[in-house]
Amino acid sequence: MQRRTFIKQAAAASLAFQFIPRHVLGAPGVTPPSRKLNLAVIGCGGQGGSDLNNMADENIVALCDVDDRRAAESFKKFPQAKRFKDFRKMFDAMSDQIDCVLVGTPDHTHAVAAMAALKHGKHVFCEKPLAHSVAELRALRKEASARKLITQVGNQGHASDSIRNFVEWVQAGAIGNVMEVHAGCGIFRDTYGRSNRLAAVQSERPPVPAEFDWDLWQGPVAARPYHNDYLPWTWRGWLPYGGGAFGDWVCHVIDPVFWALDLDMPTSIVAEVDDFDPVKQADCYPSGAQVTFEFAAKGRRGPVKLVWYDGKRSVPRPAELEKERKMDEVGAVVVGDRGKIMYGSHGAGGCRLIPETAMQAYQRPEKTIPRCREGHYKNWLNAIRDGKQSGSPFEYGGRLSEIGLLGVLAIKLAGEKLCYDGAAMRFTNNTAANALLAPAYRSGWTL
């Protein structure tokens, strides 16, 4: 299935928590519940353009993109919006005309764009993963919380009924005590494994398109020569810019168990990889990866092992699954001491107990998590109008994103078991790993 098809199938979102609506308190600059919001968009081609189409009923006041070609459709659809290439100049010119900001850029510029919006007092929707380093994630969570801004991460499946069903089943003990989770992604392999393109990228020097600002596109990342293999989609397989299959899909596939089991941060991570030299191919995501996380016991649940598979490695087929049934290429098998649940991507899509006889015999528990039919995007926009927090704010989506970034970090140090102290944001047994938690920005860029 196409990526956008997954997203369009995501259903409505619920509210995670509330605080007193600012419009009730009469705070200056508060959006009345009945008015359209003044929305600015940073990164309005590709996924950002798809997100924008889901918010098109608002007042689109500014469109910012470094590539006029990718942004052309959005420029045409919203001719009244002012156009920019540099989001910093956009805020300088019209910050007082903006209520909220959509960030749909590639991963490596999520944090700088989102932080700029937060510091200007704007509510933010940012595509997943929320940032490109753990230090960026922590900074964004802190800033959003301190300013009491309404934020949302683009893990669209968090809005679905299926994720709520899954959480309710697990918390009601449908499969007993959950001990293991096996999750993965087997699609877009040619996008993520870029090692076969490394020689060309290092030796070829194609011209930079006239409509494209390569320097701005690189943002805070160390500058390197332009190559068209980085764009427009394959940047996800180049680790200076993306996080490979794991970084791309963790917020969709791991979200259900992260919520249901209240996983928070792992205590250890170790990765195995295929066809990957961490020195010679450091910029590339491997052709296959398997990452194992250990989570400590918490509350009434015991310890949990979560194993991620992608590329050449696949989620093991459970013995309970009927021979005629196929496994989704994206999804998870959740193992309890009294059964198993299998689900697909974007909010535990199609979650079922296995075998099917177990599903048919299962007496579903009462629905205890509120359902909402407004959708993931409207959930954020209406939360701003209502003065409530959204369903997947930076506090939640940032922690979920951290699982992905820790996994990619472990891939870069494949074979080494990393012991992680989440509260202190540090590895207790590896100095090199700690340096990767907060990589330096190039000159001229700050968070």
N, C-alpha and C positions, 0 to 999 in steps of 0.2 A: 504494500500500500504506500501511496505517496505521503510524505510528511504532513502536508496540509490537510489530507484526508483524515489523518489521525486527529489533528487539532479541531477540525470542523465537527468531529463526532463527540468531542468533549461536552459534557452537559453542565448543569448549573452549579454555582458555588454557594457555600454557606459562610457564615461569619464566625471567625475564630474567637474574638473577644471584642469588648466595647469599652469606650470611654465617653465622657460627657460630650455631646455634639458641640463644636465650637460656635455654631450659629445660634445655639440656645444661650450660650454665654455672652453673645453679642460681640465677639472678637472682631476686630477690623479685618477686612479682606476676606471674610468667610463667604463661601458660596451658598446662596439660598438654595433650598432643595429643589425648587422648580426651574432653575436656570440651567442652560447649557454651559458646559465647562469650556474654558479656553485651553485647548490642548496643543502642545508643541511636540513635534516628533523628531527624534535624533536617530537617523538610520531608517529611511522610509522606503527602501527597496527590499526585495527578498522577504524574509520573515517579518521584518518591521512593517513592510507594506501590507502584508496579510493581517497583522495585528491592527494596523490603522483602519483597514476596511471594517473591522469589528467595532470600531469606535467612531465611524464616520458621521454619526448623528450629532456629535459634539461640534463645537465651533473650532475648526482647525485653523489656528492662527499662524503657525510657523512650521516649516519643513526644512530639516537640516540633513544633508547627505553629501559625502565627499565624491560621489559618483553620479553625475547628471544622467548617465545612461540607465542605471538601475533605478533611479528615482523618477524617471520620466513619467511613468504611469501615475504616480502619486501627484506629481506637479500638475499634470493635466486634469486630474480629478478634483483637485482643490486649488484652483487658480487664484483664489483670494488670499491664500497663505503666503506669508513672506518667506523667501528662500535664503538659505545660508549653507555654507560648506563647513564652517567651524562653529561648533555649539557654544564655545566661549564667547564668540562675537554675537551670537544670537541672544545670549543672556544679557550681555552688555547693552544691546540695542533695545530689548523689549521685555525684560524680566517682569516689569510691572503689569504686562498685558497677558501673562501666562498664569493659569491655575495649576496645571498638571502637565507631566512630561512622560511620553512613551520613549523608552530606549530600546531600539531594535538593531543595534550595531553588532558586529562580530564580538566574540567573547572578550578579547583582549582590551576593548575600549568600553565595556559595560561599566566598570567601576568609575572611571574618570568622568564619564557622562552622567551617570546616576548621582555621583557625589556632588557635581556642580549643581545639578537640579535641587538636591536636598539643601545645599548651603544657600540657595536662593529661596528656600522656603516652599518648594514645589512638591506636590505629591507625585510619586513615581511608580510607573509600571515598567519593570525591566525584564527582558527576556532571560531565560535560563541559559547556563548557570549564571547566578547573580554576578559573579566576578571571575577573575582569572588567577587570583592568588588568595590564600587563606587570610593574609593580612588585610587585603582589600575587603573581603567579606566581613570581617570583624569590624572594620571601620565603618562600613555602610550600615550595619546593624546598629552600631552605637549612635551614629548621626541621626538615623531615622527615628530611633527611640527617643533621643533627647529632644528632638523637635516635634514629636508627636504627629508625624506626617503619615498619611495613608499610603501604603506601599503594597505592591503585588509583584510576585515573581511569575514568569510565564510557564509554569507547570500546569497547563490547562486541564489536565485530567483530575486535578485536585477539586474541580468543580463537579465531578460526575456523581451520579447515583451509585455507580458500581464501586467506587472507592469507599463510599459510606457503607454499602453492603458488606464489603470485605472487612472493614474495621469492626463493624458490629458482630460479624460472625467470629472473627478471631477473639475479640474481647469477651464474647459469650461462651468461648471454649469449644467452638465447632471442631477443632482438631487438637484440643488439649493444649499442653504447653509447647509453644513454638521453640524449636531448637536450632533449625537451620533454614536458610533461604538460599536458593540457587536462582540467580537472575542473569539476564544477558540480552545482547542485541546481535543479530546475525545479518543485518541488512546494510546497504551502502558500503560494502567492504572496500570497493575501489576508491571511495571517497576518503576513508580513514587511513588506510595503509599507503603512504606516499613514498616509501623508500625507493621504489623503482623510478621515481621522478627526481630523486635527490641530485644526481649527476647533472641533469639538464638544468635544474634550478641554480646550481652552483656555477655553471659554465656559460649559459646563454644570457644574453642581455637584450631582450626585446624592448621596443620603445614603450614608454608610458603613454596610455591613451590621453588625448588632449582634454577630454571631459572629466578626467579622474585625477584627484589629488592624492598621490601615493604617500607623500610625507604625512599628511593628516590622517590617512587611513591607518598608518602604523601606530599613531598615537604615542603612548608611553613606552612602547617596546623598542629595544635596541634597533637602530636603523640598519636596513640591509637593502641590496639592490632589488628593483622591481622584477617580478616574473609573473606572467599571466597564469601560471599554474596555482598561484595562491588564491585565485578568484574564479567565479564569484562564490562558489559553494565549497571548494576543496580546502579553503583555509582551515576547516575543521580537522583535517588530518595533519596539519603543520602545528607542532606544539607551541611555538612562540605565539600563535594566534588562537588556537582552539585546544580542545581536550580529547580529540579522538572520539571513538565510539562511546567510551565511558563518560567523558565529560559532557557529551552531547545528550545522552539518554538517561543518565542517572536520575535526574529530577522527574522523569516520567515513570521509569520502571521501579525505582526504589521507594518512591513516595508512599505507596500503600502500606508497606511494612514499616517504614519510618514513622508513620502516623500511628498505626495499630499497635506497634510494640514500643513506642516512645523511645526510639533507639539512641538519639543524640549522638555523641562522639564515640568512635571505636577506641579500644585500648591498644590494639595492634593491627598492622597491615603488612601483607607480604604479597608480592606480585611475581608471576611467572609469565614469560613472553616468548613469542616465536619470531624468528628472523629480525632480530633487533640488536644492534650494537649501540649501547648507550653513549659511546664516544663518537664514533663515525656517523651515526644516524640520530644524533640527539634531537634534531629538529622534527623527526618523523614519529608518528604513532606506529606501533608494531602491527604486523599482519595478524597477530593473534595475542590475546592477553587473558589471563586468569588472575583475579585479585581476591584475596581472602581477608576479610575483616573479622575481628573478634570484638563483641560487645559484652560488657560486664552485666551481671544480673542487676535488675532494677525493679524496685517495688515488689510485686508478686510474681514477676516472671524471672526465669533463670537466664543464664548466659545464652547468647545467640551468635552463631557463626553465619556470616553472609559471604557468599562466593559469587563473583561476577565473571561472566564469560563473554568474549566477543571475537569477531574475526574468525580465525580458524578454529576457535574453541567454542563449543556449544553447551548449553545447559543439558546435563544428563537427563535422558528420558526416564521418567519414573516408572517403576515396574507396574504400578496400579493402572496406568493409562491403557485403555483398550487399544488393540493393535490397529484398528481402522481409524483411530483418531490421530490427527496431526498436531504437533506442537507449534505454537506461534513462534516466529523468528525473533520476536521481541516480547519479553515477559518474564515470568518467574514461577517457580515451584516452591511453595512454603510448606515446610515439614514440621509437623507436631508429633507428640507422643501418642496421639490417637487418630491421626489421619493427615491428609495433605490437601492443599488448595492450589490450583493452577490458575494463573491469570495472564492477560496480555498487557499491552502498553496503555499509557494515558489513563491513569486512574483505575487500575485493575480491571481493564476491559474484559468482559466475558468470564469473570471469575466463577469457578465451579469447584466443588469438592470432587475429588477423584478417588475411585472410579465413579462413573455416572450413577451406579446403584446407591452410592453413599449420598450423592446430591439429591436423588429422588427421595431418599428416606429422611433427609435432614429437615427438622422442624425449625424454620427460620425464626430468629429472635425478633422481638419488637423493635421497630425502628426508633432509635433513640437520638440519632444525629439529625439535626434539621436539614431538610432538602430545600433547595432554592432553585427556581427556574429561570433566573435572570442571566445565567452564564458567567464565565470566568471574567470576561472583560467588563460587562455591565456591573458585576459585583464590585469591582474596584471603583468604577465611576460613580455608582450609587452610594458606595461607602463614603466617598468624598462629600457628596451632597448631604448625606445623613450624619456625618461626623462619627462614623463607626469604622473600625478596622476591617480590612478585607479578609478573604479566606486564606490566602497564602502570603502574608506580609514578609518583609525582609527578615524578621526575626525567625520565622519558620523556614522560608525558602532559602535563607542564607545558611542555616545549619544543614539543610538537605544538600545544598550545593557544595558544602564543605566535604561531604562524603566523596563526591566526585573528584574534587581537587586533590584530596588525600590519595585517592586511588591512582590518579595520573602521576602524582609525585612518586608513589611507590613503583610505578612502571619505570620511571626514569632511573630508579635504584633497584631494578629487578633482582630478586634473589635475596635481598636483605630484609629481615624482619624488623619493622619499625615500631617501637613502643611509643604510644602517643598519650600525652597528658593534655586533654582537651581544655580543661579549665585554665591551664597556663599557656595554651597554644604553643607547645613545644614537644619535640621528640626527646625522650630521656636517654636514648642510646645512640644518637647519630647526629653529629654536628653538621655534616653536609646536607642532611635532610632539613635541618632547621633553616639553613640559608635559603632553601627553596620555598619556604613559607612566605617570604616577603622579598621577592626579587626587586632590584633597584629599577627606578624609572630613568629613562634617558633625559638629558638636559632639556629644560623648558617645560617639563610636565610634572605636576604634583597632584596628589589625591585631595 
